[in-house]
């Protein structure tokens, strides 16, 4: 069995890591956690990256990625926590 990460997953992981490093701090995440919500502006930015429709089919405006891609996205977005 080949357990090597596919190139599109590596690219997705790298893109999210760069986004989080540039735009998200642990203090921001703590404030969001305290308020029990993420600001709309951040959700818009996440959407602009294509992460909101990651697993939706292309025919529905998404990217048609699999659960592995979604798991990687969630994992990387949760790291500042």
Secondary structure, DSSP 8 states (H G I E B T S, - for coil): ------HHHHHHHHHHHHHHHHH--HHHHHHHHHHTS--HHHHHHHHHTT-TTTTS-GGGTS----HHHHHHHHHHHHTT-
